[in-house]
Structure formats: C-alpha cells, structure tokens
C-alpha cells in the first residue's frame, strides 16, 4: 500500500499542530486573554481546513486498498491495509497510527476542558452582567417555590 506511511506522517503532524493550538487556547482561556483565544480559534479553523484535505487523501488510499482487496472501503481495517505492505513499512504505519490515536485522544480531552473553561467564564460574565444591571437571576426558595431574585447591588455609591 504505497503512500500510507507518508499519509500517516502528515496526519500525525497535523494532529500535533492541533494539539499545540488547543493547549495554547487553554492557556489563553485561563489567562483570560480574549485576543489570543480568538487567534487560536482561527488557527483551529485553518488546521481543520488542512485536515479536510488529509481526509480526501485518506479516502483515496482506502479506495485503492479496497480495489486491491476486493472489499468495500468502509469494511477495511488498518490490519488489512498493513497486509498489503512490506513488514518494515507495516510496523512503521502501525506505530504512526497508534501515536496518531493517542494525540487525537489528548486533543479531544483538552478541547473538552477548554469548552468547560469557556462555559465557566461565560457563566461568570452572565452573572456579573445581571448583578450590574439589577436583573434578577432565577432561584428557588427552600420550600421549592420561586424565590425573589437577588436585590440589585450598587457597586458605586452615588449618594452625595
């Protein structure tokens, strides 16, 4: 199966770039650096565009392997593809595939953490805006009924 090792190397390089981007994004979220968060979001979009091209390459590789094996591309496994390769190349492809899976798993984990951090920041901003505007937040009383929302807080003493 020609081109598989090179393709996996490109996939891994892309996944590593994506991982570095989401780590930088996490750090920016924690530092409350909005400009950097937005810049990293743009980087994610650019990398995802590159990954779309890699997926097209992957599909072409699978189509060639499917034709060689006489099976539908959707039914192919990595082991089936490796059976079409010399042993040394197959070992390298197996190693790259494993590293790629670990990198993508770590990226997914950190991206999930980023989503939680962003939600926390947005919840805090929502709360702060409600306090500043005097808009009550929904709450329940100890008896289960709706309680009056918090009183507006004057953060600036305007009395003379």
C-alpha distance (Angstrom), angle and dihedral (degrees) to the residues before:
residue distance angle dihedral
X1 . . .
X2 3.77 . .
X3 3.76 119.8 .
X4 3.81 97.7 19.1
X5 3.81 96.6 109.7
X6 3.80 92.2 46.9
X7 3.79 90.4 47.0
X8 3.81 91.8 50.7
X9 3.81 89.6 49.3
X10 3.82 89.8 54.1
X11 3.81 90.6 45.8
X12 3.80 90.8 50.8
X13 3.81 93.1 47.5
X14 3.80 89.6 51.3
X15 3.81 92.3 47.2
X16 3.81 90.5 50.0
X17 3.81 91.0 50.9
X18 3.80 89.3 49.8
X19 3.80 90.8 49.6
X20 3.81 91.3 51.8
X21 3.80 89.9 49.3
X22 3.82 94.5 52.2
X23 3.82 90.4 46.0
X24 3.82 89.7 52.3
X25 3.80 88.9 46.4
X26 3.82 91.0 51.7
X27 3.80 90.5 51.1
X28 3.81 90.7 49.0
X29 3.81 91.8 49.3
X30 3.80 90.7 51.4
X31 3.82 90.1 48.7
X32 3.82 89.4 47.1
X33 3.81 88.2 -126.1
X34 3.80 100.2 157.4
X35 3.81 96.1 -178.2
X36 3.80 92.4 54.3
X37 3.82 91.9 45.4
X38 3.80 89.2 54.5
X39 3.81 92.5 44.9
X40 3.81 90.8 51.9
X41 3.81 89.5 48.6
X42 3.80 87.7 56.7
X43 3.82 89.0 49.2
X44 3.81 89.9 52.3
X45 3.80 90.5 52.9
X46 3.81 91.5 49.9
X47 3.79 92.3 49.1
X48 3.80 91.4 47.8
X49 3.81 88.4 54.2
X50 3.82 88.7 53.7
X51 3.79 89.6 48.0
X52 3.80 90.5 55.1
X53 3.83 87.8 61.7
X54 3.79 89.8 48.9
X55 3.80 89.5 52.5
X56 3.81 89.5 54.4
X57 3.80 88.6 52.2
X58 3.80 89.6 48.8
X59 3.79 91.0 51.9
X60 3.82 90.8 51.3
X61 3.82 90.8 50.5
X62 3.80 90.7 49.5
X63 3.81 91.5 48.1
X64 3.81 91.1 52.9
X65 3.80 91.7 47.2
X66 3.81 91.3 46.8
X67 3.79 90.1 53.7
X68 3.82 91.3 48.3
X69 3.81 92.5 48.5
X70 3.79 96.8 37.9
X71 3.80 92.3 -126.9
X72 3.81 134.6 113.5
X73 3.80 113.1 -88.5
X74 3.82 90.6 -125.7
X75 3.82 90.2 61.6
X76 3.81 96.4 53.4
X77 3.79 122.9 110.5
X78 3.77 129.4 -163.3
X79 3.80 89.7 -107.0
X80 3.80 90.2 56.7
X81 3.80 90.3 52.7
X82 3.79 91.6 46.6
X83 3.79 89.7 54.8
X84 3.82 87.5 66.6
X85 3.82 92.2 57.0
X86 3.81 137.2 73.5
X87 3.82 112.5 -94.7
X88 3.81 96.4 -108.1
X89 3.81 92.5 49.8
X90 3.80 90.6 45.1
X91 3.82 90.8 53.1
X92 3.81 90.9 50.5
X93 3.82 91.3 47.9
X94 3.81 90.8 49.2
X95 3.83 90.4 50.7
X96 3.82 92.4 48.0
X97 3.79 91.9 47.2
X98 3.79 91.5 51.8
X99 3.81 92.1 48.1
X100 3.82 89.9 47.5
X101 3.82 91.9 52.7
X102 3.83 91.6 49.9
X103 3.81 92.3 47.5
X104 3.81 92.9 48.8
X105 3.80 90.5 47.1
X106 3.80 91.4 52.5
X107 3.81 90.5 46.5
X108 3.80 90.7 51.7
X109 3.80 90.7 49.2
X110 3.82 94.2 50.5
X111 3.80 91.6 43.6
X112 3.82 88.1 54.6
X113 3.80 89.7 51.1
X114 3.80 89.6 49.9
X115 3.79 90.6 53.6
X116 3.81 90.2 52.9
X117 3.81 91.6 48.1
X118 3.82 91.7 49.7
X119 3.81 91.1 48.8
X120 3.80 90.3 51.1
X121 3.80 91.6 49.8
X122 3.81 92.1 47.6
X123 3.81 91.7 47.4
X124 3.78 89.9 52.3
X125 3.81 91.0 49.1
X126 3.80 90.4 48.4
X127 3.80 90.3 50.9
X128 3.80 92.0 46.5
X129 3.82 92.2 49.4
X130 3.80 90.8 49.9
X131 3.79 91.6 50.5
X132 3.79 92.2 47.9
X133 3.80 93.6 47.0
X134 3.79 95.6 41.9
X135 3.80 91.5 -122.5
X136 3.79 109.2 151.2
X137 3.76 120.4 -123.4
X138 3.78 119.3 -134.8
X139 3.78 113.3 -98.2
X140 3.78 140.6 161.3
X141 3.78 128.3 -129.5
X142 3.79 122.3 -127.1
X143 3.80 88.2 -98.7
X144 3.80 91.5 57.4
X145 3.77 96.5 -106.5
X146 3.74 125.7 118.8
X147 3.78 111.6 -80.0
X148 3.72 126.2 -152.7
X149 3.77 111.0 -92.8
X150 3.76 121.2 -111.4
X151 3.73 118.4 -71.1
X152 3.76 118.1 -103.5
X153 3.76 111.4 -93.7
X154 3.76 119.9 -142.2
X155 3.77 105.9 -142.7
X156 3.78 91.4 -176.5
X157 3.79 121.5 51.1
X158 3.80 103.5 -134.3
X159 3.81 95.1 175.8
X160 3.77 116.0 118.2
